Every structure is written in structure tokens, then in C-alpha cells.
Amino acid sequence: MLPLTISLLQLDQVWENKSLNQTRISELTQGLTTDLLLIPEMMDTGFSMNTQLAEPWDSSNGSLAFILALAQRIGGAVYTSLMVKTSTGCVNRGVWATPDGEASFYDKRKTFKLAGEDRHFLSGESEAVVSYKGWKINLQVCFDLRFPELVRNALIQGKPRYDLLLYVANWPEKRILHWDALLRARAIENQCVVAAVNRVGVDGNQLHYSGNSSVIGMDGSEWLPTPKHQEGLFSTVLNPEEVINYRQKLPFLEENLDESTNTLKLGVNKKLNS
């Protein structure tokens, strides 16, 4: 594992306007060099149920092409989510893009019924853990955060399944206490670093968002706080030695070693032709 510079783009998304959102992302990341950039859920539309905005999983144009170009420009990976149209329906797809032009994905498994997401988007069926700079990284999207069973960490052949847990979200301010508490819980119970980015501003449904993006350490401490209600780019460096030393001092993941960890359905490195 190498030191990892991680950047959170706490974005005030423009409702259902891809062009304006992409322009704003480009402006806020001008001159940025980082290892990993997180952008809120449904990057360039906001959390809309308007599936007419969904695009095919195609790297040659559209939103995915923008993300791949962004990864190349900053020299690091990008993780966010998009509305994507598949042969069986639309999904809220977590998109992992690297500067070498590769894109993998994770389809959100827990659709948010209160907003009707389950009526417009199919649920994903598998986990996705990617490898990057020696880190095992678990990809998640927003409402998945409420379900600890989705990301239960454990030892496989003596090594943790993952080291870093990512959440990209549109999580309303009226439930932001839940967001803060659940992020800390996921970090503590899985002995991993959690990095989470949430939007700010007001969306097309008049829901208010405060951000509360953060990076949380294995003990639940906040390694990168961000100002509430403020759009901006915030960065920190993850030191792998801190993760390794903490796990050695408190080897709780050994208690999670069981046969079920060997049969987990992993959607690892699903490429553009999936």
C-alpha cells in the first residue's frame, strides 16, 4: 500500500443539467493533482428519477467519457455515480475510472424507496472491490450506507477484504445526523478508512443538503472534516502504516473469519463491455 492523496469535491449540483455540472466540476478541479477524487452521487444530474437522462455505458462520449478524461487530467482515479441505461433497465451506477482509461462499476444495491428510486432503477446484485496503489477499495453509493451487511469486512487468507470504503451521496440535511453516525460505525466495525462525499445546496425537489463530507479513520476519528454548506475541494493523505498498525494492535477482524467470507459475490473490476 502506498500513501494515497484523496480529494472530496463537495459540489452544489445543478438540477438535471449535465453541461453546467460538468463545467463546474472542471472549474473546481482546475490544476488538481490527486490519487483519488470523489464526486457526489448522480454527478451531473442530481438525485433525479428522470431516467430520460440516462446514458448507455459507453466510453466514447457523454458523462462516462467526461469522467475518464477527468481521471486522465488529474492523474488519479475518480469515483462517482451516474444514471446508466442497460439492456434490462436503468441503474444508479457507481463509476470507478483510472487515468489509464479503464472504467469499472458498482450498481447501487439498496435503492431509496422513499424517493421512488426502486420504481425507476434496478438494484445491483454484487459487491465491487477494486485494487489501486496497493489499496483494496470497496465501492458504495448513498443509501447502501444504512446496511452494514453489504460491507462486512473479514480476513481472507490472512488479509482484510478491503482497506478503504467509499460512499458518494445525495444525503439530505434533515437526516444528516444518521449520515455522520453511520459513517463512523462503518469505519469502526470494519477497521477501515471511510471516505464519503455528499452534495450541498438545494435540489429540484427542494431538499436541502449540508455536505458533511469527510474521511473517517479506523477508530471513528475524523481525519478530514469539511465545512458545512460550502462548495469546494478538500484533500488529505492516507498513510497506510496507520491502517496496518491499528489493525495489528486491535486484530478484531480475525473474529470475522468464517466460511461465508469465501463465498461472497464480488463484482470486481467489471469493465466497459459488461
N, C-alpha and C positions, 0 to 999 in steps of 0.2 A: 504494500500500500504506500502510495506517495502522498505528500501533503496536497490538499485539494482546496483550491480557492473556489468558493461558492458564492453566487450573487443572486439576490432576490429582487425581482422587478415588481414592486408594489404599484400596480397600474390602475388608473381610473379609466376603465374601458368604456368606449362609446357604443351605445346600444345598436347592435346589428349592422355595424358599419366597418367592414373589413379594411377598406382602404385607409380610413382615418386611424384605426387601431394599429395597423402595420406601420403607418407613418410615424405615429407616436412612439412605438417600440423602437424604431430605427433611430429616432431623435434621442431617446433616453439612453440608448446603448452606444451612442457615437463614441468611438475611441476606447470602448471597453475591451479589456483582455481578461479572460477568466477561464477557469476549468469547467465550470458548470453554471448555467443560467436557468433560473426557474421563472416562468411567466404564468399568471393565473389561468384557471380553467376556462375552456372555450375562448382561447386567446383573443381572437379578433371579432367575436360576435357578442360577448357577454353570455350569461346563462339563459339563453333563449330556447324556446321549444319550436322555433320556426325552422323546420327541417328542410325547407326550400333553400336554405343557406348551406346545407351540407354538400361537401365535395367528394369525389372519388379519391381513393388512396393512390395518388398519382404524384410522383416527384417532379414531373416536368413543368408544372405550373401551379398556380393557386397558393393556398396557405401553406401546404407542405413544402413547396419549393421555397417559399419565403423563410421558413424555419431552417431548412437546410443551408440556405445562403447565409442566414444569420449565424449559424454554428461555424461556418467557414470563416466568416468575417471576424468573430470574436476569438477564434482559435480554441473553442471549447464546446462541450456538449450543451444542448438545450432540451429542457423538458417542460411541456405544457400540455394542453388538450385541445382538440378540435372536434367539430361536428364532421363525421365521415359517413359517406354513403357506401354501403356494401351490397352484395348481391341479395342478401336476405333482409336488409333494413338498415336504419341509421344507428350509429353508435357514438357515444361520447368517448373518444379515443385519446388516451394519453400517448403523446408522441415524444419519442426519445431520438434526437438527431445528433450526430457527431460530425466534427469538422472534416472527416474523410468522406463524407457524402452518404453514410449509412443511416438508415432510419429503422427503428424498431417500435413496437407499440404495445400498449396495455389498454384493453377495453374496460371501462369502469364497470365493476360488478354490482354495485349497490346503487341503482337508480333512485332518485329522490321523488317518492310518490306524492309528497305534499305539493310539489310543483308540477306534477303530471309528467315527470321525466319518463316514467315507466310506460306511458302511453305513446311516446314518440321515439324512444330509443331502446334498443335491445340491450340486455345485460351481458357483460362479458362473462366468460366461463373459466378463465385461468389466470394465474398469477404471472407476473413478469419480473424477473430479476436479471439485470444486466451487469456486465463487468466493465469497469472503466478505471484506468490508472491504479489497478490493484484492488479497488473497492468493489464489493458486491452491493448493488443498489436496487432496492425494491420500489417499484413504481406504483403509485396510488393516485386516486382522484377524489377530492372533496368528501362526499357522503360516506365513502369507504372508511373514513376515519372512525366512525361510530362502531365498527365491527372488528374487535381485536382478533377474532379467529382468522381473519383474512391474512394477517401478517405475523402469525405466531412464529417467532424465531426459535431455532434449535440447532444443536450441533449435528452435523453430518460428516462422518469420518474425522471427527475431532475439530471441525471448523464451523463457525456460525454460518447459517444460510445466507445472511446478509449483514452489512455493516452500516448502511445508510438508508433511511426510509424517507421517500419524497411524497409530499402532498401538494397538488395545485388545486386552487379552490375559488369558488364564489360563495363565501360563507357569511350570511347576513349578520349585521351588528347585534340584532336583538337576541342572537344565540351565541355571541362571541365568547361568553364565559365557558360554554361547552367546548368550543374550539381550543381555547387555551388549556383547559384541563385535560382533554383527550390527547393533545399533542404530547404533553408531559408524560401521561400514562403510557403511551406507545413507546416513548424513549426508555422509560424506566423498566417496563416489563420485558422489553426485547433487547435491552442492553445495547442499544444502537444510537447513532445520531439521527435526529429527525430534522429535516429542513422542509419548511412549509411556506408557501406564498399565497396570499389572499388579496383580492382586489380592494380598492377604495372607491368612494363616490356613490352615486345613485343609479340604479339600473332602470330599464324600461318598465318594470313592474313597481317602481317607486320603493324598492327595497334599498336600505342604506347599508354601506359596508365601511368598516373601520380599518381594514387591513389586518393588523396584529400578526403580520408575517414574522417568522422567527426561525432560528436554528437552536435546537434543544440538545443538550448533552445527555449522556447515558444516565446521569444521576438526576435528571429533570431540571438542571440549571439552564438558564437562558444564555446561550453563547453569542447570539446576535439579536438583540431587541431592535425593533423598528418603530419610528414614530407613528402614532395612530392618525388616520385620516390624511395622511400625507403621501402623495405620489412620489416615487423615487426609486433609486437603485442602491441597494445596501449589500455589502460584501464582508466576508470573513474567510479565514483559512482554517481548514480542519487538519489537525495534527493526528496522524494515525497512531502515534505512540500513546496518546491519551486514551484512545479506544482500547488498544491492546492491553495496556497496563490496568485499566479499570476492570476489564473482564478477567484478568488474571487474579486480581485482588478479591473479586467477588464472582466466582465461577458459577453463577446461578443458572446459566444456560445448560449446564450439564444435567440439570433436573428435567429438561425438556427433551432429552434424548430418548426417543422411543420409535417403534416401528413405523408409526404414521408419518414421520418426517421423511421416510424413504419412498413414500408413495404420493407425495404432494404433486398436484398437477401444475407444472410450471410452464408458463408461456414465455420461454427465454429467447431473446434475440429473434423475434418474429419479424421478418424482413418485408421489403416493399411488395414482394409478389405474394404475400399471404392474403 
